[in-house]
Amino acid sequence: MPSLPVILARADHGPQGAELRALLGDGPIQDPVAHHRALELFPRSPAFAEAEAIMRDRLARARAALSVLPSIPARTALEALCDFVADRTG
């Protein structure tokens, strides 16, 4: 299953997305050179920025939902999970 940035990149029909879209095709990239080039293009892609904005929004909504819970270990663990996701993907 493709990640959100890949889904958004495949939907980007702007001029910047053309090369990335061609590299991504319909499935995983098998060629190491093409894979390397896609990894170079992704950080500059509008799809990458859009996926990051969606992630930040969802993390903010998750934290807001957690804020109504009592301060118990489960809440602390879920807040730590939000931090982990933000650090790992940010």
C-alpha positions in Angstrom: 0.0 0.0 0.0 1.5 3.4 -1.0 2.2 6.0 1.6 0.3 9.3 1.7 3.2 11.3 0.0 3.2 8.8 -2.8 -0.6 9.0 -3.3 -0.4 12.8 -3.3 2.6 12.8 -5.7 0.8 10.5 -8.1 -2.1 13.0 -8.1 0.2 16.0 -8.7 -0.2 16.9 -12.3 1.8 20.1 -12.1 5.1 20.6 -13.9 7.1 19.8 -10.8 5.3 16.5 -10.3 5.8 15.1 -13.8 9.2 13.6 -13.3 8.3 12.2 -9.9 5.0 10.8 -11.2 6.9 9.1 -14.0 9.3 7.5 -11.6 6.6 6.3 -9.3 4.5 4.7 -12.0 1.9 2.3 -10.7 3.9 0.3 -8.2 7.2 0.2 -6.2 10.3 1.5 -7.8 12.6 -1.4 -8.7 15.5 0.4 -10.3 18.0 1.7 -7.7 18.9 4.8 -9.8 15.2 5.8 -10.2 14.6 5.1 -6.5 17.5 7.5 -5.6 16.2 10.1 -7.9 12.7 9.9 -6.4 14.1 10.3 -3.0 15.9 13.5 -4.2 12.6 14.9 -5.6 10.3 14.1 -2.8 11.5 16.7 -0.3 10.9 19.4 -2.9 7.5 18.1 -4.0 4.3 19.8 -3.1 2.9 16.4 -2.3 5.5 16.0 0.4 4.7 19.3 2.0 0.9 18.5 1.8 1.4 15.2 3.4 3.4 16.8 6.2 0.7 19.4 6.8 -1.9 16.6 6.9 0.2 14.7 9.5 0.7 17.8 11.6 -3.1 18.5 11.6 -3.9 15.0 12.6 -1.4 15.0 15.4 -2.8 18.3 16.7 -6.3 16.8 16.6 -5.1 13.7 18.4 -3.4 15.7 21.1 -6.6 17.8 21.5 -8.6 14.6 21.9 -6.1 13.3 24.5 -6.2 16.5 26.5 -9.7 15.7 27.9 -8.4 12.4 29.4 -7.2 12.2 33.0 -3.4 12.2 33.4 -2.9 8.5 33.5 -0.1 6.3 32.0 -2.2 5.5 28.9 -2.6 9.1 28.1 1.1 9.7 28.6 1.9 6.8 26.3 -0.4 8.1 23.6 1.1 11.6 23.8 4.6 10.0 23.5 3.4 8.1 20.4 2.4 11.5 18.9 5.8 12.8 19.7 7.4 9.8 18.1 5.4 10.1 14.9 6.2 13.8 14.7 9.9 13.3 15.3 10.2 10.3 13.0 8.4 12.0 10.0 9.3 15.6 10.6 
